Amino acid sequence: MSCEGMTMKKTVCVVTGTRAEWGLLRGVVKKMEQSEILRPSVVVTGAHLSDAFGHTVAEVEADEAPIDARIDILKFGTGSALSTAKTVAYTLDRFVDYFSQARPDAVLVLGDRYEIFAVGQAAALLEIPLIHISGGDVTHGAADDYFRHCLTKMASLHFPACEEYARRVIRMGEDPATVENVGGLGDENLRNMKLLSRADLEKSIDFSLEQPYALVTYHPETAGGASPVGQFDELLHALENVPLHVIFTKANADAGGADINRRIDEICALHPQRYKAFTSLGVLRYLSAMKYCAAVIGNSSSGVVETPTLGVPAVNIGRRQEGRILCPNVICCEADAASIRAAVEKALTPEFAQLAKTTVSPYNGGETSLRMVRGMECFLTGPRCGKPKIFYDGE
């Protein structure tokens, strides 16, 4: 991307609804604060503002982010598809009100969640340019799949995480001049962040790391009709007979997530020496825990996207991440106890651990955050900004 005439500050509204999302966006916001062209304005919403999901707005505040608004949207709960649908409608209404008053020059969103889908709609309907991070991914086992692709079609500027995803965005009819493969923000975090030592991590989480341990995150599958609690119980049965302690990070605000979290609390209360749970570890402790663990287990995107950078074995359960690029350090299995246990036992072998160490991440884009900021500067001061999108049919 080339740019000219960068002369005045542009306000970019950065919307975040979850702990994982903010862990990725925080570096972009910090780079934007150093820009002579951009002014970040952060809006916190969704699970960040819920006590049930850790009130993780505290993590955004701890990063001294320029928070402009806190918009609470979870008035309908998180237990069903109906509550999700009502939350999307309510979020659209709240953000239409906010954007019509704040009138940012652009809105920056990441990923594929239902509340971010509603945010994208609000921006598009009010003709505010939408900038989208991590388009082009595919996840067949989650409704996030079509939320993500809808965001792509509403967005005017795209920052996919690898070349394959960039090509997919273009095949969806997006002009190649608006698509830049910048690499993954999680990969950048791991390459640039000074992680905790094992001893400091152990002290910080008040949990012994002398024994090999797994880092486990399990979110509901939101496509295909699977029972979130039923699948999670299969995971717990598999963990009963493997020689690992476990650090759980709790499930997200998708339908069924609260039920999974109750199961986590129950198992940790029964076996406090072996199991420890956190609503949110925060990005530094989470990535540090990933660095020293014997395996990452579950169905979080971090298990398939970030573990290749560290060369850590990962067990990916079920269909939630099906469709993403999978590196050699990732073992996929069905969501039943026997399959999960077999996959974990394979991940713990010295041979597989050695194989995992040789993995090369496809998400290394160099200075990912800085490249995003430069791309936004060029777009917001260039002739394309504010112009209607045209479907790209190829050459």
C-alpha positions in Angstrom: 0.0 0.0 0.0 1.2 3.5 -0.8 -0.1 6.7 0.7 0.1 10.5 0.2 -1.0 13.6 2.0 -1.0 12.3 5.6 -1.7 15.6 7.3 -4.4 15.4 10.0 -5.4 13.1 12.9 -8.1 10.5 12.2 -10.1 8.9 15.0 -10.2 5.1 14.8 -12.7 3.5 17.1 -11.3 0.1 18.3 -14.1 -2.2 19.6 -13.2 -5.1 22.0 -15.6 -7.5 23.6 -13.4 -10.4 25.0 -10.2 -11.0 26.8 -8.6 -12.9 23.9 -9.5 -10.2 21.4 -8.0 -7.4 23.6 -4.8 -9.5 24.0 -4.4 -9.2 20.2 -5.6 -5.6 19.8 -3.6 -4.0 22.6 -0.4 -3.9 20.5 -2.2 -2.2 17.6 -3.7 0.4 19.9 -0.2 1.2 21.4 1.3 1.6 17.9 -1.7 3.9 17.0 -1.0 6.1 20.0 2.5 6.7 18.5 1.1 7.7 15.1 1.0 11.3 13.9 -2.0 10.5 11.8 -4.3 8.3 13.9 -6.0 8.7 17.3 -7.3 5.5 18.8 -10.6 5.5 20.7 -11.4 2.2 22.5 -14.9 1.0 23.2 -15.3 -1.9 25.6 -18.3 -4.1 25.4 -19.5 -7.8 25.7 -17.9 -10.2 28.2 -15.4 -7.5 29.3 -18.1 -5.9 31.4 -19.6 -9.1 32.9 -18.6 -10.3 36.3 -19.4 -13.9 35.2 -16.7 -13.7 32.6 -14.1 -12.0 34.8 -14.9 -8.3 34.3 -11.9 -8.2 32.0 -12.3 -4.5 31.3 -9.8 -4.3 34.2 -7.1 -5.7 31.8 -7.9 -2.9 29.2 -7.7 -0.3 32.0 -4.4 -1.8 33.2 -3.0 -1.3 29.7 -4.0 2.4 30.1 -5.9 2.2 26.9 -7.8 5.3 25.8 -11.3 4.1 26.7 -14.0 6.3 25.3 -17.1 4.2 26.2 -18.2 1.1 28.0 -21.3 -0.4 26.3 -23.0 -3.2 28.2 -24.9 -5.6 25.9 -25.3 -8.9 27.8 -28.8 -8.1 29.2 -30.3 -11.3 27.7 -27.7 -13.7 29.1 -25.6 -16.1 27.1 -27.4 -19.5 27.5 -29.0 -20.0 24.1 -29.2 -19.2 20.4 -32.2 -17.0 21.2 -30.2 -14.9 23.7 -27.4 -14.6 21.2 -29.8 -13.3 18.5 -31.4 -10.8 20.9 -27.9 -9.6 22.0 -27.0 -9.0 18.3 -30.1 -6.9 17.8 -29.5 -5.0 21.0 -25.8 -4.5 20.2 -26.7 -3.1 16.8 -29.1 -0.6 18.4 -26.6 0.5 21.1 -23.7 1.0 18.6 -25.9 2.8 16.1 -26.5 5.3 18.9 -22.9 5.5 19.9 -21.5 5.8 16.3 -24.1 8.4 15.3 -22.9 10.6 18.2 -19.1 9.9 18.2 -18.7 9.8 14.4 -15.3 8.2 14.3 -13.4 8.3 11.0 -13.2 4.5 11.0 -14.1 1.5 13.1 -11.4 -1.3 13.7 -12.6 -4.8 14.6 -11.0 -8.2 14.9 -12.3 -11.6 14.1 -15.6 -13.2 14.1 -17.8 -12.9 17.2 -21.5 -12.2 17.2 -21.2 -8.9 19.0 -18.5 -7.7 16.6 -20.8 -8.7 13.7 -23.4 -6.3 15.1 -20.8 -3.6 15.6 -19.8 -4.0 11.9 -23.4 -3.6 10.8 -23.8 -0.4 12.8 -20.7 1.1 11.2 -21.7 0.0 7.7 -25.2 1.3 8.0 -23.9 4.7 9.1 -21.3 4.8 6.3 -18.3 4.7 8.6 -15.4 2.8 7.0 -14.9 -0.6 8.7 -11.4 -2.1 9.0 -11.3 -5.8 9.6 -8.5 -7.9 11.2 -8.3 -11.7 10.6 -10.6 -12.1 7.7 -10.4 -15.1 5.4 -10.2 -17.7 8.2 -12.5 -20.7 8.1 -14.0 -22.4 11.2 -16.7 -24.9 10.2 -17.5 -25.7 13.8 -18.6 -22.3 14.9 -21.2 -19.8 13.8 -18.3 -17.3 13.9 -17.6 -18.6 10.4 -20.3 -16.6 8.7 -20.0 -13.6 11.2 -16.4 -13.3 10.0 -17.3 -13.5 6.3 -20.1 -11.0 6.7 -17.6 -8.6 8.3 -15.3 -9.1 5.4 -18.1 -8.0 3.0 -18.9 -4.9 5.1 -15.2 -3.9 5.5 -13.3 -1.5 3.3 -9.8 -2.5 4.5 -8.6 -6.0 5.4 -5.6 -7.3 7.4 -5.7 -11.1 7.1 -3.1 -13.2 9.0 -1.5 -15.2 6.3 -1.3 -15.5 2.5 -3.9 -18.2 2.2 -6.4 -16.2 4.0 -5.6 -13.1 2.0 -6.2 -14.9 -1.2 -9.6 -16.1 0.2 -10.6 -12.5 1.0 -9.8 -11.5 -2.6 -11.8 -14.5 -3.9 -14.8 -13.1 -1.9 -14.7 -10.1 -4.2 -12.5 -7.7 -2.2 -10.1 -5.5 -4.2 -6.5 -6.7 -3.8 -5.4 -3.1 -3.2 -7.4 -3.2 0.1 -6.1 -6.5 1.3 -2.7 -6.8 3.0 -1.3 -10.0 4.6 0.3 -8.6 7.8 0.7 -11.8 9.8 -0.9 -12.7 13.1 -1.0 -10.5 16.1 -0.7 -13.5 18.4 2.5 -14.5 16.6 3.8 -11.0 17.0 3.1 -11.0 20.8 5.1 -14.2 21.2 8.0 -12.9 19.2 8.2 -9.6 21.0 6.8 -9.9 24.5 9.1 -10.7 27.4 7.4 -13.7 29.0 7.6 -14.6 32.6 10.0 -17.1 33.9 8.6 -20.4 35.1 9.2 -19.4 38.7 7.6 -16.0 38.3 4.6 -17.5 36.6 4.2 -20.1 39.3 4.2 -17.4 41.9 1.8 -15.2 40.0 -0.8 -17.9 39.6 -0.2 -19.5 43.0 -0.1 -23.0 41.5 2.8 -25.5 41.5 4.4 -26.0 38.1 6.8 -28.7 39.2 4.7 -31.4 37.5 4.1 -31.4 33.7 0.9 -29.5 33.0 -1.6 -28.8 30.3 -3.1 -25.4 29.4 -6.8 -26.1 28.7 -9.4 -23.9 27.1 -12.7 -25.2 25.8 -15.3 -23.1 24.2 -18.8 -24.2 23.0 -19.1 -25.4 19.4 -21.8 -23.1 18.1 -22.5 -24.9 14.8 -23.7 -28.5 14.3 -25.9 -29.0 17.4 -23.3 -30.5 19.7 -23.8 -30.3 23.5 -21.1 -28.0 24.9 -21.3 -29.5 28.4 -21.4 -33.1 27.0 -18.3 -32.5 25.0 -16.5 -30.9 27.9 -17.4 -33.8 30.2 -15.7 -36.1 27.6 -12.6 -33.9 27.9 -12.7 -34.2 31.7 -13.0 -38.0 31.5 -10.0 -38.1 29.2 -7.9 -35.9 31.6 -8.6 -38.2 34.5 -6.1 -40.8 33.4 -3.2 -38.7 31.9 -0.2 -37.6 34.0 -0.8 -33.9 33.8 -1.8 -31.1 36.1 -4.2 -28.6 34.4 -4.5 -24.9 34.1 -8.0 -24.0 32.8 -8.9 -20.7 31.2 -12.6 -20.5 31.3 -15.0 -20.6 28.3 -16.2 -17.5 26.5 -19.7 -15.9 26.4 -21.1 -18.2 23.7 -24.2 -20.2 24.4 -23.2 -23.0 26.8 -20.0 -21.2 28.0 -21.4 -20.6 31.5 -22.3 -24.2 31.9 -18.8 -25.3 31.0 -17.4 -22.8 33.5 -19.6 -24.3 36.3 -18.1 -27.7 35.4 -14.6 -26.2 35.7 -15.3 -24.8 39.1 -16.7 -28.1 40.3 -13.6 -30.1 39.2 -11.2 -27.6 40.6 -13.0 -27.6 44.0 -12.7 -31.4 44.1 -9.0 -31.5 43.1 -7.4 -28.2 44.0 -3.8 -29.6 43.9 -4.2 -30.8 40.3 -6.6 -28.3 38.7 -6.6 -24.5 38.7 -9.0 -22.3 36.9 -8.8 -18.6 35.7 -11.6 -16.6 34.1 -8.7 -14.7 32.5 -5.0 -15.1 32.8 -4.3 -11.9 30.9 -2.1 -12.0 27.8 1.3 -12.1 29.6 0.5 -14.9 31.9 -1.5 -16.9 29.3 1.4 -16.8 26.8 3.9 -17.6 29.5 1.8 -20.6 30.6 1.7 -21.7 27.0 5.5 -21.5 26.8 6.1 -23.9 29.6 3.2 -26.3 29.3 3.5 -29.9 28.1 0.5 -29.4 25.7 -2.2 -27.0 24.9 -5.6 -28.8 24.9 -9.0 -27.7 23.8 -10.6 -25.9 20.9 -9.4 -22.3 21.3 -7.9 -20.6 18.2 -4.8 -20.0 20.2 -4.2 -23.8 20.2 -3.8 -23.8 16.4 -2.6 -20.2 15.7 -0.2 -19.3 18.5 1.3 -22.7 19.5 3.3 -23.1 16.3 5.4 -20.0 17.2 6.5 -21.6 20.4 6.7 -25.2 19.0 4.4 -26.5 21.7 2.3 -29.6 21.2 -1.4 -28.9 20.8 -4.5 -31.1 20.9 -7.4 -29.6 18.9 -10.7 -31.2 19.9 -13.8 -31.3 17.7 -14.9 -29.1 14.9 -14.7 -25.5 16.3 -11.4 -24.8 14.5 -12.0 -27.0 11.5 -10.9 -25.2 8.3 -8.0 -23.3 9.8 -4.4 -23.9 8.7 -3.0 -26.7 10.9 0.7 -27.0 11.5 2.5 -30.2 12.4 2.5 -29.5 16.1 -1.3 -29.8 16.2 -3.1 -33.1 16.7 -6.9 -33.1 15.8 -9.3 -35.5 17.4 -13.0 -36.1 17.9 -14.8 -34.8 21.1 -15.0 -38.2 22.9 -12.9 -39.3 25.8 -11.1 -42.1 24.1 -10.1 -40.0 21.1 -9.0 -37.1 23.3 -6.9 -39.4 25.6 -5.2 -41.0 22.7 -4.4 -37.6 21.2 -3.0 -36.3 24.5 -0.9 -39.4 25.0 0.6 -38.9 21.5 1.3 -35.2 22.2 3.2 -36.2 25.4 5.6 -38.5 23.6 9.2 -37.3 23.3 9.0 -37.9 19.5 6.1 -35.6 19.1 7.4 -33.0 21.4 10.6 -32.9 19.2 8.5 -32.6 16.0 6.5 -29.7 17.5 9.7 -27.8 18.2 10.5 -27.8 14.5 7.2 -26.2 13.4 7.4 -23.0 11.4 4.4 -20.6 11.9 2.7 -19.3 8.8 1.6 -16.3 10.7 4.9 -14.4 11.0 4.4 -11.1 9.2 7.2 -9.2 10.9 6.0 -6.0 12.5 2.4 -6.8 12.3 1.0 -4.0 14.4 3.1 -1.4 12.8 2.1 -2.6 9.3 -1.6 -2.3 10.3 -1.1 1.2 11.5 0.7 2.2 8.3 -2.0 0.7 6.2 -4.7 2.5 8.2 -2.8 5.8 7.8 -2.7 5.4 4.1 -6.3 4.3 3.7 -7.8 7.1 5.9 -5.8 9.8 4.1 -6.2 8.4 0.6 -8.7 8.6 -2.2 -10.4 5.3 -1.4 -11.7 6.3 2.0 -15.4 6.9 2.1 -15.9 5.7 -1.5 -18.5 3.0 -2.2 -17.1 -0.6 -2.4 -17.0 -2.2 -5.8 -17.1 -6.0 -6.1 -13.8 -7.3 -7.5 -14.3 -9.9 -10.2 -10.6 -10.6 -10.8 -8.4 -9.7 -13.8 
